[in-house]
Amino acid sequence: MAIQHPGKITFVLGGARSGKSRFAEGLAEEAGLQKHYVATGEAWDDEMRQRIVQHRQQRGEGWVTHEVPLELSAALATIAAPDRVVLVDCLTLWITNLMMAERALDDEMRRMVASLAALPGPVIFVSNEVGLGIVPENSMARAFRDHAGRLHQQLAAVADTVFFIAAGLPLKMK
């Protein structure tokens, strides 16, 4: 599916295994710029290590990978450039890392979103929509869902383009 690169800040949102990463990678490929991948996930166990390996293999050659579990604003300021497209995958893992590190999430999220206007090149963000299900039964899971929902609203407000992915199909929301 050929889609012209949609703008400076693109937000790709969807459920787990919805095809959002593959779609975002396609947008990055179509940009025709040097491709930089910002991986927020950390390999806490064997299953996550395997997922990371699979993602790298799926992306293939031609990507510069940056592992950025916490300092996303600073990394974007360093990596973004007019001749590069930056793909951040994914924001919900970044939120998890911030929670585990007991960081001030609302401050971190506001700082990251505020930093986007000054970036000199296109950035594509990928995140899991976690607010469509039942209310989680424990306070940490509810806090996670609430932080993700607030970040998604902030990012969608400043993004040039927002896609929602379901069953591998993109829906352009903005």
Long-range contacts (C-beta under 8 A, 24 or more apart in sequence): 1-26, 1-170, 2-30, 3-27, 3-30, 3-170, 4-30, 5-30, 5-31, 5-85, 5-122, 6-160, 6-161, 6-163, 6-172, 7-122, 7-159, 7-160, 7-161, 8-119, 8-121, 8-122, 8-123, 8-160, 9-116, 9-119, 9-122, 9-123, 9-125, 9-155, 9-158, 9-159, 9-160, 9-161, 10-122, 10-123, 10-124, 10-125, 10-159, 10-160, 10-161, 10-162, 10-163, 11-124, 11-125, 11-127, 11-152, 11-155, 11-156, 11-159, 11-161, 11-162, 11-163, 12-124, 12-125, 12-126, 12-127, 12-162, 12-163, 12-165, 12-170, 13-126, 13-127, 13-128, 13-129, 13-152, 13-156, 13-162, 13-163, 13-164, 13-165, 14-128, 14-129, 14-164, 14-165, 14-166, 15-128, 15-129, 15-132, 15-165, 15-166, 16-128, 18-165, 18-166, 18-167, 18-168, 19-165, 19-167, 19-168, 19-169, 20-126, 20-127, 20-128, 20-163, 20-165, 21-55, 21-58, 21-89, 21-90, 21-126, 22-58, 22-168, 23-163, 23-165, 23-168, 23-170, 24-87, 24-89, 24-124, 24-126, 25-58, 25-59, 25-87, 27-85, 27-124, 28-85, 28-87, 28-124, 31-85, 31-122, 33-83, 33-84, 33-85, 33-121, 33-122, 34-64, 34-81, 34-83, 34-84, 34-85, 35-62, 35-63, 35-64, 35-84, 35-85, 35-87, 36-63, 36-64, 36-65, 36-66, 36-79, 36-84, 36-85, 36-86, 36-87, 37-63, 37-64, 37-65, 37-66, 37-86, 37-87, 37-89, 38-66, 38-68, 38-72, 38-75, 38-76, 38-79, 38-86, 38-87, 38-88, 38-89, 39-65, 39-66, 39-67, 39-68, 39-89, 40-68, 40-69, 40-72, 40-88, 40-89, 40-90, 40-91, 40-93, 40-94, 40-97, 41-69, 41-89, 41-90, 41-93, 42-69, 42-93, 42-97, 55-89, 69-93, 69-94, 69-97, 70-94, 70-97, 70-98, 70-101, 70-103, 72-108, 72-112, 73-108, 73-111, 73-112, 73-115, 76-112, 76-115, 76-116, 76-119, 76-123, 77-115, 77-118, 77-119, 80-119, 80-120, 80-121, 80-123, 81-120, 81-121, 82-120, 82-121, 83-121, 84-121, 85-121, 85-122, 85-123, 85-124, 86-121, 86-122, 86-123, 86-124, 87-123, 87-124, 87-126, 88-123, 88-124, 88-125, 88-126, 89-126, 90-125, 90-126, 90-127, 90-128, 91-125, 91-126, 91-127, 91-128, 91-148, 91-151, 91-152, 91-155, 92-127, 92-128, 92-130, 92-148, 95-144, 95-147, 95-148, 95-151, 96-144, 99-140, 99-143, 99-144, 99-147, 105-147, 106-147, 106-150, 109-147, 109-150, 109-151, 109-154, 110-154, 113-151, 113-154, 113-155, 113-158, 116-158, 117-158, 125-155, 125-159, 127-151, 127-152, 127-155, 129-164
